[in-house]
Amino acid sequence: MTIIKKYKSIKLKKMTIQVKGNAISPEDNQETPMLRKPPKERPNIDHLIKRILIERRSQERKNLLILLVIVSAIIVTGIYIYN
């Protein structure tokens, strides 16, 4: 019972909010257009396919070069051993 009496005796104050001078008012909001970020541009699919093909060609060239180096190393080693 004593807790209830304590709460009854507390006087509540009204809370007020003060708006700063830099705050945007609803009137200003109507005058200014809504600013939206433009949606991200989707990548051009033709460009992506071209990039994939170029990367494949370069990878095939690297693989061919590695194969040629290994085969030539085997041939040079075989010639050196048999002579």
Secondary structure, 3 states (H helix, E strand, C coil): CHHHHHHHHCCCCCCCCCCCCCCCCHHHHHHCCCCCCCCCCCCCHHHHHHHHHHHHHHHHHHHHHHHHHHHHHHHHHHHHHHC
